[in-house]
Amino acid sequence: MPPPKRVGGSAKAPAPRNKQGLRKGFGLTDWMQLLRASPNLAQRQGGVIRRDITKEEVKQHKSIHNGWMILNDKVYNIAPYLHYHPGGADILVKCLGRDGTSLFMKYHPWVNVEGLIGPLLLGYLKPEAPEDEEEESAAYIAPAAQQVKDGFAVPAPRPPAGSKSSGLLGGNDEDLSEEDEVNLSG
């Protein structure tokens, strides 16, 4: 049976993928063998996994021989993996010294990062403390209890964790009227 004939319009072939060919010995199985055989690919020299790596420190490591990258707030020395990347090293070189999470999630959301480059983990990105958070929690004043039309008092919302509010309702307990005390006691 002959193939069906196309009716109208021209069929356009899909664009070819921009895939790089890997050199012999640089495939996924070769990478996995290297991970098993090399105890110090991350080049930590036996050091512990750090929890205080800053973005400024990561920016200093952007060469192909000492390239760090941030993925999901974890810092990896991906220099050993560059030439094993199926898309070529050039793509990863653009992310050296930077946060590559969004680019990684765009093209590889299904990839298990820990299984692929977990042994290259250097540490965790130091969280940046928000500047205004302390001022907001210190200045928090709890609102007074709100009255509902049937006469029951609705408790004020809880203050943010770690804030210091004075008294049960955010003011002085001496300022409570007799009616407020009755509504609060039950």
Phi, psi and chi 1 to 4 in degrees:
 res  aa     phi    psi   chi1   chi2   chi3   chi4
   1 MET       -  128.9  179.9  172.7 -166.6      -
   2 PRO   -73.5  152.9   24.2  -30.2      -      -
   3 PRO   -64.5  152.2   18.9  -25.6      -      -
   4 PRO   -65.8  146.0   19.4  -26.0      -      -
   5 LYS   -85.2  144.0  -66.6 -176.5 -179.6 -178.7
   6 ARG   -79.7  137.4  -65.0 -176.6 -166.0 -100.3
   7 VAL  -111.5  121.0  178.6      -      -      -
   8 GLY    68.3  149.2      -      -      -      -
   9 GLY    62.2  167.2      -      -      -      -
  10 SER  -110.6  140.4   63.7      -      -      -
  11 ALA   -84.3  129.0      -      -      -      -
  12 LYS  -101.2  130.3 -170.6  174.3 -179.0 -178.0
  13 ALA   -67.7  142.8      -      -      -      -
  14 PRO   -63.8  147.6   18.3  -25.0      -      -
  15 ALA   -64.0  137.4      -      -      -      -
  16 PRO   -68.9  149.2   24.0  -31.1      -      -
  17 ARG   -71.7  144.3  -69.8  175.4   57.7 -173.3
  18 ASN   -88.5   69.2 -171.9   15.1      -      -
  19 LYS  -100.0  137.5 -138.4  172.2  166.7 -174.8
  20 GLN   -91.8  140.8  -59.4  -81.7  -30.3      -
  21 GLY   -80.9  139.6      -      -      -      -
  22 LEU   -93.5  147.6  -66.0  173.9      -      -
  23 ARG   -70.1  155.9  -64.5 -175.7  -47.0 -152.4
  24 LYS   -58.5  133.6 -174.9  175.0  172.8  131.7
  25 GLY    91.3    4.7      -      -      -      -
  26 PHE  -124.1   32.9  -75.3   86.7      -      -
  27 GLY   -90.3  179.7      -      -      -      -
  28 LEU   -62.4  -41.7 -180.0   60.0      -      -
  29 THR   -66.1  -35.3   54.5      -      -      -
  30 ASP   -65.1  -40.4  -59.8  -51.1      -      -
  31 TRP   -63.4  -43.4  171.6 -112.1      -      -
  32 MET   -64.8  -37.6  -61.3  -48.7  -80.1      -
  33 GLN   -64.2  -40.3  -74.6  177.3  -17.8      -
  34 LEU   -64.0  -41.1 -178.2   62.9      -      -
  35 LEU   -60.2  -42.4  -78.7  179.5      -      -
  36 ARG   -69.8  -33.6  -75.5 -170.1  -63.2  -86.2
  37 ALA   -87.4  -21.5      -      -      -      -
  38 SER  -109.7  114.4  -57.4      -      -      -
  39 PRO   -76.9  -17.8   27.1  -31.9      -      -
  40 ASN  -131.7   49.4 -167.6   24.8      -      -
  41 LEU   -66.5  -30.0  -82.5  177.8      -      -
  42 ALA   -72.5  -13.4      -      -      -      -
  43 GLN    61.4   41.0  -60.1  169.9    1.3      -
  44 ARG   -83.0   -9.1  -72.8 -169.8  -45.9 -122.1
  45 GLN    51.9   44.1  -75.7   82.4   27.2      -
  46 GLY    79.9   -0.8      -      -      -      -
  47 GLY   -70.8  161.7      -      -      -      -
  48 VAL   -78.3  162.9  -63.1      -      -      -
  49 ILE   -72.4  124.1  -67.7  176.6      -      -
  50 ARG   -81.1  156.0  -64.1  175.7   45.7 -162.6
  51 ARG  -123.3   14.5  -60.2 -159.0  174.9  -89.0
  52 ASP  -132.5   30.7   60.4  -12.9      -      -
  53 ILE   -79.8  127.2  -59.3  173.5      -      -
  54 THR   -94.4  161.2   62.8      -      -      -
  55 LYS   -64.3  -32.4  -74.4 -173.2  177.6 -178.9
  56 GLU   -64.3  -38.6  -71.1   73.9   28.9      -
  57 GLU   -67.6  -39.5 -173.5  176.6   -1.8      -
  58 VAL   -63.4  -39.1  173.1      -      -      -
  59 LYS   -60.4  -25.7  -72.9  177.9 -174.2  176.2
  60 GLN   -76.0  -14.3  -63.6  171.7    1.7      -
  61 HIS  -110.9   79.5  -60.7  -86.4      -      -
  62 LYS  -129.2   25.1   53.9 -174.6  174.8 -175.1
  63 SER   -99.3  160.6   74.1      -      -      -
  64 ILE   -69.5  -17.3   60.8  170.3      -      -
  65 HIS   -93.8  -16.1  -58.3  -68.4      -      -
  66 ASN  -147.9   67.8 -174.3   16.3      -      -
  67 GLY  -106.9  120.8      -      -      -      -
  68 TRP  -104.9  150.1  -67.1   10.3      -      -
  69 MET  -144.8  146.3  179.5  171.0   33.0      -
  70 ILE   -97.0  129.1  -58.2  167.8      -      -
  71 LEU  -134.1  117.5  -72.3  173.4      -      -
  72 ASN    54.3   45.6  -60.2  -37.6      -      -
  73 ASP    64.1   18.4  -66.6  -27.7      -      -
  74 LYS  -115.7  144.2  -64.6  178.8 -179.0  178.6
  75 VAL  -106.3  125.8 -179.7      -      -      -
  76 TYR  -119.2  144.4  -64.3   91.7      -      -
  77 ASN   -92.0   94.3  177.9    5.4      -      -
  78 ILE   -91.0    5.7   62.4  160.2      -      -
  79 ALA   -53.1  -43.3      -      -      -      -
  80 PRO   -65.1  -24.2  -20.9   30.6      -      -
  81 TYR   -89.7  -16.6  177.6   69.4      -      -
  82 LEU   -46.5  -50.8  -71.6  176.6      -      -
  83 HIS   -81.5   -4.5  -63.5  -72.6      -      -
  84 TYR   -95.3   -8.1  -70.0   88.2      -      -
  85 HIS   -67.9  125.4 -175.9 -105.5      -      -
  86 PRO   -61.4  -25.2  -19.6   27.7      -      -
  87 GLY   -87.5    1.9      -      -      -      -
  88 GLY    96.8  158.0      -      -      -      -
  89 ALA   -72.9  -27.5      -      -      -      -
  90 ASP   -58.0  -36.4  -64.8  -22.1      -      -
  91 ILE   -65.0  -44.2  -66.1  170.7      -      -
  92 LEU   -73.9  -29.5  -67.8  178.7      -      -
  93 VAL   -60.3  -32.9  167.4      -      -      -
  94 LYS   -66.3  -22.2  -65.4  174.4 -174.4  174.6
  95 CYS   -97.7   -4.1  -65.5      -      -      -
  96 LEU   -63.2  134.3  -65.2  179.2      -      -
  97 GLY    77.8   12.3      -      -      -      -
  98 ARG  -137.9  178.1  -58.9  169.6   68.4 -171.8
  99 ASP   -90.7  116.1 -171.1  -23.4      -      -
 100 GLY  -103.7   15.1      -      -      -      -
 101 THR   -60.0  -48.7  -55.3      -      -      -
 102 SER   -65.5  -40.4   61.4      -      -      -
 103 LEU   -66.8  -41.2 -169.6   61.3      -      -
 104 PHE   -62.7  -46.2  179.6   84.0      -      -
 105 MET   -68.5  -25.6  -66.0  -51.7  -71.0      -
 106 LYS   -68.7  -41.6  179.9  178.5  178.7 -179.2
 107 TYR  -103.9  -23.7  -66.4  104.0      -      -
 108 HIS  -135.6   49.6  -55.3  -62.7      -      -
 109 PRO   -65.6  -20.1   23.9  -32.0      -      -
 110 TRP   -89.4  -10.6   63.6   88.0      -      -
 111 VAL   -76.6  134.5  173.7      -      -      -
 112 ASN   -82.5  101.8  178.6   -5.6      -      -
 113 VAL   -61.0  -42.7  176.4      -      -      -
 114 GLU   -62.8  -38.4  -66.2  -58.2  -45.6      -
 115 GLY   -71.8  -29.7      -      -      -      -
 116 LEU   -87.4  -48.9 -171.1   63.1      -      -
 117 ILE  -129.4   17.5   59.5  170.6      -      -
 118 GLY   -51.1  -42.8      -      -      -      -
 119 PRO   -66.6   -9.7  -26.3   35.9      -      -
 120 LEU   -90.0    4.3  -57.4  179.6      -      -
 121 LEU   -64.6  127.5  179.4   68.1      -      -
 122 LEU   -97.5  -36.0  -65.2  170.4      -      -
 123 GLY   167.8 -165.4      -      -      -      -
 124 TYR  -111.3  147.4  -63.2   88.3      -      -
 125 LEU   -68.5  134.8 -161.2   60.4      -      -
 126 LYS   -70.1  126.4 -177.7  177.7 -177.5  178.6
 127 PRO   -66.4  139.7   11.2  -13.0      -      -
 128 GLU   -88.5  122.7  -64.2  176.9    0.5      -
 129 ALA   -77.1  130.0      -      -      -      -
 130 PRO   -65.0  138.9   -5.4   10.3      -      -
 131 GLU   -73.1  -36.6  -61.6  170.8    7.9      -
 132 ASP   -88.7   -8.3  -61.9  -24.6      -      -
 133 GLU   -61.4  -42.5 -174.2  176.8  -46.7      -
 134 GLU   -65.6  -41.0  -70.1 -179.5   20.4      -
 135 GLU   -65.1  -40.7  -66.6  175.0   14.4      -
 136 GLU   -64.9  -45.0  -72.2  178.2   17.8      -
 137 SER   -71.6  -31.8   64.4      -      -      -
 138 ALA   -71.9  -32.1      -      -      -      -
 139 ALA   -92.0    7.1      -      -      -      -
 140 TYR   -69.9  129.6  179.3   80.8      -      -
 141 ILE  -124.4  121.2  -61.7  173.6      -      -
 142 ALA   -69.6  137.2      -      -      -      -
 143 PRO   -71.2  155.9   23.1  -30.5      -      -
 144 ALA   -67.8  160.8      -      -      -      -
 145 ALA   -60.7  141.0      -      -      -      -
 146 GLN   -97.1  141.2  -58.0  168.2   -5.5      -
 147 GLN   -92.5  137.4  -64.9  -66.7  -37.1      -
 148 VAL  -101.0  154.7 -178.2      -      -      -
 149 LYS   -60.5  -21.3   56.4 -177.8  161.8  178.6
 150 ASP   -87.9    4.1   61.6   -0.7      -      -
 151 GLY    97.6   -5.1      -      -      -      -
 152 PHE   -85.2  139.2  -70.1   97.3      -      -
 153 ALA   -82.5  137.0      -      -      -      -
 154 VAL   -99.0  125.6  175.7      -      -      -
 155 PRO   -64.2  148.4   16.5  -22.2      -      -
 156 ALA   -67.4  151.5      -      -      -      -
 157 PRO   -63.5  153.8   13.3  -18.7      -      -
 158 ARG   -67.8  144.8  -72.5 -175.2  167.8 -179.9
 159 PRO   -71.0  158.4   22.1  -29.1      -      -
 160 PRO   -58.2  151.4  -17.3   25.7      -      -
 161 ALA   -58.0  133.2      -      -      -      -
 162 GLY    88.1   -5.8      -      -      -      -
 163 SER   -83.9  157.7   69.1      -      -      -
 164 LYS  -111.4  108.1  -63.0  177.0 -177.8  175.6
 165 SER  -113.1  144.3   63.0      -      -      -
 166 SER   -92.2  132.4   58.2      -      -      -
 167 GLY    73.8  175.2      -      -      -      -
 168 LEU   -69.2  -38.3 -179.7   63.2      -      -
 169 LEU  -107.4   13.6  -61.5  175.5      -      -
 170 GLY    93.9  -11.1      -      -      -      -
 171 GLY  -116.1 -163.2      -      -      -      -
 172 ASN   -79.6  140.2  -66.8  -29.2      -      -
 173 ASP   -64.9  -22.6  -71.7  -24.6      -      -
 174 GLU   -68.4  -22.4  -57.8  143.5    0.8      -
 175 ASP   -80.1   -1.2  -64.9  -20.9      -      -
 176 LEU   -74.1  137.9  -65.8  176.6      -      -
 177 SER   -82.6  170.5   67.4      -      -      -
 178 GLU   -63.4  -37.4  -73.4 -178.7   27.6      -
 179 GLU   -64.4  -41.1 -178.1 -179.0  -21.3      -
 180 ASP   -63.2  -41.0  -70.2  -25.6      -      -
 181 GLU   -64.9  -38.6  -71.1  179.7   11.6      -
 182 VAL   -66.3  -44.7  169.1      -      -      -
 183 ASN   -64.3  -33.4  -74.9  -22.2      -      -
 184 LEU   -78.7  -30.8  -71.2  173.8      -      -
 185 SER   -79.3  -17.1   63.0      -      -      -
 186 GLY   138.6      -      -      -      -      -
